[in-house]
Amino acid sequence: MNIKKNTGENMIFMSSDYTAHDSGKYYETQYASTKVDTSHKSEYVVKKGDSLWNIAKKHLNDNDATNAEIQEMMYKIAKLNKKESLAAINDIQVADVLYLPEVEPEGKGDICYVGDWFHNGASAKKSQAASTPLKPEKSGAELTAETSAKIKKIIEPQQVGATYAQVQIHRLKYLNKIPDELYAEHGKAGIKYWTEILSGKQDKSIIIEKSYSSSPTIPTALHIIKKTSANPYSPTEAHLYVQADENGNFKRVAFDSPGVDMNSISFDYQLEKNGDLSKPHGSAASRKTLDILSQKEYNAMINVLQEYLDRELAAYYKK
């Protein structure tokens, strides 16, 4: 994704505490050893007076953060923004956009009951937290399976042995009876599903095709198909169509969430650049906005789609 530089005041991102013992060699060594999750990130607009140190400290949201913790976050921010040298990290200006990594809240899941606290002190919090392990977050595949089951109860006939014609007639009759809340829930589950699928290791069950529009030589979109297995002739689990603008950057994406096909002639969902999640309404050309995604949900999917656009279409666009 291209980030335009502001011609205003340059911002020095290394604090005096940090640069006193740092050097280009030390920075590059620390940078190379830093690991950061690129699938979950948010955007931060650089303000006048910012330094990488205070941005990192503010992002940690912990007044008791140690210098080592702040320094670690600084390197994660640098790694996430591909600032491979001191010169690169210092070449940042007001109004630039930085990507910030997701911060795991400290003490997440800790529970302390007031009565226990007065009787046992701070140890009550630790013992209670140890006895109540966190439930693992559901995957996109699990969420789409749950929402698909709810939708199938509405649009598919429940009688055993229904013919194909009966199934289609029932589907057409009840398709509009899917509540918008459930439709949106299934779409958001699909966003999580696609983000996880595309963020993982190379998946042989994924087929990528370039799509062309006005120019027969410059592709403007990618059609990504998820098969049920590595066999290209296996059934399709879900597919999406991501469009690029004239600079090769994300424009919009249309996609299906796996589990249930609601619109056989068009994609079930469309996600715009402004974060609007919509569904077909009336005709394929008409859309109805279901929800506006949170910045976290939006960034998670769009960033990984941009990586695919950059990789597959870089040869056709000047970056």
Secondary structure, DSSP 4 states (H G I P E B T S, - for coil): ---PPPSS-EE--S-HHHHTS--HHHHHHHHHH----SSSEEEEE--TT--HHHHHHHHHT-TT--HHHHHHHHHHHHHHTT--SHHHHH-EETT-EEEEE--PPTTTT----HHHHHHHTTHHHHHHHHHSPPPPPPPHHHHHHHHHHHHHHHHS--STT--HHHHHHHHHHHGGGS-HHHHHHHHHHHHHHHHHHHHSS--TTEEEEEEESS-SSSEEEEEEEEESSSSTTSPEEEEEEEEE-TTS-EEEEEE--TT--S-TTS-SEEEETT-EEEEE-SSTT-EEEEEE--HHHHHHHHHHHHHHHHHHHGGGS--
